Amino acid sequence: MTIGATIRQLRQEQDVTQEQLAETLGITSRAVSQWECDRTAPDISQLPALANFFDVTTDHLLGVDIKRKEEEVGKIIKQVRKFQELGDQQSTVNYLREQLKIYPNEPDLLTHLASALQTFYFHQGKADTEELKKEKSDEIIALCERALKYYKPTDDNNYTKQVLIGQYVYYLHDKEKGEKLVMSLPNVYCTQERFLADLYDGKEALARRQSALLWSMTQMMHRLFWEISRDDFYTYEQKIEVLKADDALTELITGGKPNFFHCRLSVNAATEAELYLKIGDEEKALGMLEAAYDHADSYETHPVGEKYAPCWLSELDDDRIGVHKMNPDTAYDSVYNIITKLENKFCEVFDGNERFERLMKKLKEKISK
């Protein structure tokens, strides 16, 4: 971070205007503006006065302390990702609250806390009263707005906007505020994934492009397929077609070796089983339940860092895929929970069926205790 950016950040954190800073230093507000735009820099004789004004060291102004801070924040984010790999949102929340006592205005930490609160209280449904929903919703919005305030103009703040959009649109149903945020996001043709590889050469550039192909395509396309499949405009038969198209795309991109994406295919298969049962095709419903188990088992037992098969993913393994679990359930748990939902009627329809009983026995041996 440049000294100009540091001055701007300190001034914003302390709610000081350019005019107030200029008046204290006996210079013009235009001079302060020039510093913050990195067109000029303070004279060395002005550094002690600036440091005293903001109550920081001259090393901090010159970026020595900032580099150390960035390293420490990077370590914190790594620990957050470890919690997320386990789906442990409560530990994420507790850990980030403690770290924010040290770095109260660090936007990435504020955003990760907002995201973990949203997942825990709203996605997992832990906010079980209207009073708690309002309290946590207000906190999530306040954290995101605070984070947006402290991001630098060149920083990527889209994840923060994504969390805010989720809160406004899905949980508060305030589509007007959601629309303003949605329209501020880049379109699909102007994304980090598209251009990031151009900053690298050789195999690293190739790996970045392959990662964008694998993750962005499967993530974005799956989300759209899934949401389309939930629309009541479609018949049960058409919903099955939609989900099978999603399965086919994942299989195609991963060359028939889905690795991490077996988890998604498992949920798709169990959902297809629900739909087959609704149209009265019990044989296909049972077959899809068995497929759901197989995908869950493949996901839970695949080696860490497993490589992908096709040449278009030759530089990738699962270590490059960031896993963010919404809850600590295993893939086995997800399949079991779908099967045992009373409204799905699997246990009722297949009562006494040998294949179904074998499947349930295997699941009960695998699910979390």
C-alpha positions in Angstrom: 0.0 0.0 0.0 1.4 3.5 -0.9 1.7 6.2 1.7 -1.1 8.1 0.0 -3.4 5.1 0.3 -2.4 4.7 4.0 -3.2 8.4 4.7 -6.6 8.0 3.0 -7.3 4.8 5.0 -6.3 6.4 8.3 -8.3 9.5 7.6 -11.5 7.5 6.7 -11.1 5.2 9.7 -10.9 8.2 12.0 -13.7 10.1 10.2 -11.4 13.0 9.4 -12.0 15.2 6.3 -9.3 16.3 3.9 -10.0 19.8 5.0 -9.5 19.0 8.7 -6.2 17.3 8.0 -5.0 20.1 5.8 -5.9 22.7 8.4 -4.0 20.9 11.1 -0.9 20.6 8.9 -1.1 24.1 7.5 -1.5 23.0 3.9 -4.3 23.0 1.3 -6.9 20.3 1.0 -5.8 20.0 -2.6 -2.4 18.9 -1.4 -4.0 16.2 0.7 -6.0 15.1 -2.3 -2.9 14.9 -4.4 -1.2 12.6 -1.8 -4.2 10.3 -1.6 -4.3 10.0 -5.4 -0.5 9.2 -5.4 0.2 12.2 -7.6 2.5 13.6 -5.0 3.8 12.5 -1.6 4.3 14.3 1.8 7.7 15.9 2.4 9.8 13.8 4.8 9.6 16.7 7.3 5.8 16.3 7.4 5.9 12.6 8.4 6.2 13.1 12.2 3.3 15.5 12.2 1.2 13.1 10.2 2.1 10.2 12.5 1.2 12.2 15.6 -2.1 13.3 14.1 -3.2 9.8 13.3 -1.5 8.3 16.4 0.6 5.8 14.4 4.3 5.3 13.9 6.2 6.7 10.9 6.9 3.1 9.9 3.1 2.5 9.7 2.8 5.5 7.4 5.6 4.2 5.2 4.0 0.7 5.0 6.3 -1.3 7.2 3.6 -2.2 9.7 1.0 -2.6 7.0 2.9 -5.4 5.3 3.1 -7.2 8.7 -0.7 -6.7 9.1 -1.4 -8.1 5.7 0.6 -11.2 6.5 -1.3 -11.7 9.8 -4.7 -11.1 8.1 -3.7 -13.7 5.5 -3.0 -16.3 8.3 -6.4 -15.5 9.8 -8.2 -16.1 6.5 -6.4 -19.5 6.2 -7.7 -20.5 9.5 -11.2 -19.3 8.5 -11.0 -21.5 5.5 -10.1 -24.5 7.6 -13.3 -24.0 9.7 -15.3 -23.6 6.4 -14.0 -26.9 5.0 -15.6 -28.5 8.1 -18.8 -26.5 7.8 -18.1 -25.2 11.3 -19.8 -21.8 11.2 -20.0 -21.3 15.0 -16.2 -21.7 15.4 -15.8 -19.3 12.4 -18.0 -16.7 14.1 -16.2 -17.0 17.5 -12.7 -16.9 15.9 -13.5 -13.8 13.8 -15.0 -11.9 16.6 -11.8 -12.3 18.5 -9.6 -11.3 15.5 -11.7 -8.2 14.9 -10.8 -6.9 18.3 -7.2 -6.7 16.9 -8.2 -5.6 13.4 -11.6 -3.9 13.8 -11.8 -2.3 10.3 -10.3 -5.1 8.2 -12.9 -5.5 5.4 -12.2 -9.2 4.5 -12.6 -10.2 8.2 -15.8 -8.2 8.5 -17.2 -9.9 5.3 -16.3 -13.4 6.4 -18.0 -12.8 9.8 -21.1 -11.5 8.0 -21.1 -14.6 5.7 -20.7 -17.0 8.6 -23.5 -15.3 10.6 -25.7 -15.5 7.5 -25.0 -19.2 7.0 -25.5 -20.1 10.7 -28.6 -18.1 11.5 -30.4 -18.0 8.2 -29.3 -20.8 6.0 -29.1 -23.3 8.9 -32.2 -21.7 10.5 -30.7 -21.0 13.9 -32.5 -17.7 14.1 -35.7 -19.3 15.3 -37.6 -16.1 16.5 -38.5 -12.9 14.6 -36.5 -10.9 17.2 -33.3 -12.9 16.6 -33.8 -12.8 12.8 -34.0 -9.0 13.0 -31.0 -8.7 15.3 -28.8 -10.9 13.2 -30.0 -9.4 9.9 -29.1 -5.9 11.2 -25.7 -7.1 12.3 -24.9 -8.8 9.0 -25.9 -5.6 7.0 -23.9 -3.4 9.4 -20.8 -5.6 9.0 -21.1 -5.5 5.2 -21.6 -1.8 5.0 -18.7 -1.3 7.3 -16.5 -3.5 5.1 -17.5 -1.7 2.0 -16.5 1.6 3.6 -12.9 0.3 4.3 -12.2 -1.5 1.0 -9.8 0.5 -1.2 -11.1 1.5 -4.7 -8.9 -1.1 -6.3 -10.0 -3.9 -4.0 -12.5 -6.6 -5.0 -15.5 -6.1 -2.8 -17.9 -8.3 -4.7 -18.0 -11.0 -2.1 -19.3 -8.4 0.4 -22.0 -7.3 -2.1 -22.9 -11.0 -2.6 -23.5 -11.4 1.2 -25.6 -8.2 1.3 -27.6 -9.3 -1.8 -28.3 -12.6 -0.1 -29.6 -10.8 3.0 -31.7 -8.3 1.2 -33.2 -10.6 -1.4 -33.5 -14.0 0.2 -34.1 -13.2 3.8 -35.5 -9.7 4.0 -37.2 -9.8 0.5 -36.2 -6.2 -0.1 -35.7 -6.5 -3.9 -35.3 -2.8 -4.4 -32.1 -2.6 -2.3 -31.0 -5.9 -3.7 -31.3 -4.7 -7.3 -29.0 -1.7 -6.7 -26.3 -4.1 -5.5 -26.9 -6.6 -8.2 -26.5 -3.9 -10.9 -23.2 -2.8 -9.4 -21.7 -6.3 -10.0 -19.6 -7.1 -13.1 -21.3 -9.0 -15.9 -20.2 -12.5 -16.8 -17.8 -11.2 -19.5 -15.9 -9.0 -17.1 -14.8 -11.2 -14.3 -11.7 -12.0 -12.3 -11.7 -15.5 -13.5 -11.6 -14.4 -17.2 -8.6 -12.1 -16.9 -6.6 -13.4 -14.0 -4.6 -15.9 -16.1 -3.3 -13.1 -18.3 -1.2 -12.0 -15.4 0.8 -15.2 -15.4 2.9 -17.2 -17.9 3.4 -20.9 -18.7 1.8 -23.6 -16.7 0.5 -21.2 -14.0 -1.4 -19.3 -16.6 -2.8 -22.5 -17.9 -3.7 -23.7 -14.4 -5.6 -20.4 -13.8 -7.6 -20.8 -17.0 -8.4 -24.4 -16.2 -9.5 -23.5 -12.7 -11.8 -20.9 -14.1 -13.3 -23.4 -16.5 -13.8 -26.0 -13.8 -15.1 -23.9 -11.0 -16.8 -21.0 -12.6 -18.6 -23.1 -15.2 -19.8 -25.8 -12.8 -20.6 -23.3 -10.0 -22.5 -20.8 -12.1 -24.2 -23.3 -14.4 -25.2 -25.6 -11.5 -26.7 -22.7 -9.6 -28.8 -21.7 -12.6 -29.8 -25.3 -13.4 -30.8 -25.9 -9.7 -32.9 -22.7 -9.5 -34.6 -23.5 -12.8 -35.4 -27.0 -11.5 -37.2 -25.5 -8.5 -39.6 -23.4 -10.5 -43.2 -24.6 -10.4 -43.5 -23.6 -14.1 -42.0 -27.1 -15.0 -43.6 -30.5 -14.7 -41.9 -33.2 -12.7 -40.6 -34.8 -15.9 -39.1 -31.5 -17.1 -37.5 -30.9 -13.7 -35.8 -34.3 -14.0 -34.5 -33.3 -17.5 -33.1 -30.1 -16.1 -31.2 -31.9 -13.3 -29.9 -34.5 -15.7 -28.6 -31.7 -17.9 -26.8 -30.3 -14.9 -25.3 -33.8 -14.2 -24.2 -34.2 -17.8 -22.4 -30.8 -17.8 -20.5 -31.7 -14.6 -19.6 -35.1 -16.0 -18.5 -33.5 -19.3 -16.3 -30.8 -17.8 -14.6 -33.2 -15.3 -14.1 -35.9 -17.9 -16.3 -38.4 -16.0 -14.2 -38.0 -12.8 -16.0 -35.5 -10.7 -13.9 -35.7 -7.5 -15.2 -32.8 -5.3 -18.4 -32.5 -7.5 -19.6 -36.0 -6.5 -21.2 -34.2 -3.5 -23.3 -32.0 -5.8 -24.2 -35.0 -8.0 -25.3 -36.9 -4.9 -27.9 -34.2 -4.0 -29.0 -34.0 -7.6 -29.6 -37.8 -7.7 -31.6 -37.8 -4.5 -33.7 -34.9 -5.7 -34.3 -36.8 -9.0 -35.4 -39.8 -6.9 -38.0 -37.5 -5.2 -39.3 -36.5 -8.6 -39.5 -40.0 -10.0 -41.5 -41.1 -7.0 -43.9 -38.3 -7.6 -44.6 -39.5 -11.1 -45.0 -43.1 -9.9 -41.8 -44.6 -11.3 -40.6 -46.5 -8.2 -37.9 -48.4 -10.0 -36.1 -45.3 -11.3 -36.6 -43.6 -7.9 -34.9 -46.4 -6.1 -32.1 -46.5 -8.7 -31.5 -42.8 -8.2 -31.3 -43.2 -4.4 -28.6 -45.9 -5.0 -26.8 -43.5 -7.3 -27.0 -40.8 -4.7 -25.3 -43.1 -2.2 -22.6 -44.0 -4.7 -21.8 -40.4 -5.4 -21.8 -39.6 -1.6 -19.4 -42.5 -1.0 -17.1 -41.4 -3.9 -17.0 -37.9 -2.5 -16.3 -38.9 1.1 -13.6 -41.4 0.2 -11.8 -39.7 -2.7 -8.1 -38.9 -1.9 -7.1 -35.4 -0.8 -5.6 -33.5 -3.8 -6.9 -35.9 -6.4 -6.1 -35.0 -10.0 -8.7 -34.5 -12.7 -8.7 -36.8 -15.7 -9.2 -34.7 -18.9 -6.4 -32.8 -20.7 -8.3 -29.5 -20.3 -7.9 -29.9 -16.5 -4.3 -31.3 -16.6 -2.8 -28.8 -14.1 -5.6 -29.1 -11.5 -6.2 -31.1 -8.4 -8.7 -30.6 -5.6 -6.2 -28.5 -3.6 -7.1 -25.6 -5.9 -10.8 -26.0 -5.2 -11.9 -23.9 -2.2 -14.5 -26.0 -0.2 -17.0 -23.9 1.7 -19.5 -26.2 3.5 -22.7 -24.6 4.6 -23.0 -27.0 7.6 -20.9 -29.9 9.1 -23.1 -32.6 7.6 -21.4 -35.3 5.4 -22.6 -36.2 1.9 -24.1 -39.4 3.5 -26.0 -37.2 6.0 -27.5 -35.1 3.1 -28.8 -38.2 1.3 -30.1 -39.7 4.5 -31.9 -36.5 5.4 -33.6 -36.4 2.0 -34.7 -40.0 2.2 -36.1 -39.7 5.7 -38.1 -36.5 5.2 -41.7 -37.6 5.8 -43.1 -35.7 2.8 -40.8 -37.6 0.4 -42.5 -40.9 1.5 -39.5 -43.1 0.5 -39.7 -45.1 3.8 -43.4 -45.6 3.3 -43.3 -46.6 -0.3 -40.2 -48.9 0.0 -41.1 -50.5 3.3 -39.9 -54.1 3.1 -38.0 -53.6 -0.2 -34.7 -55.5 0.1 -32.7 -53.0 -2.0 -34.0 -50.1 0.0 -33.3 -51.8 3.3 -29.7 -52.6 2.2 -29.2 -48.9 1.2 -30.6 -47.6 4.5 -28.3 -50.0 6.4 -25.2 -48.7 4.6 -26.3 -45.1 5.2 -26.9 -45.6 8.9 -23.4 -47.0 9.2 -22.0 -43.9 7.6 -24.0 -41.0 8.9 -22.7 -38.7 11.6 -23.6 -39.7 15.2 
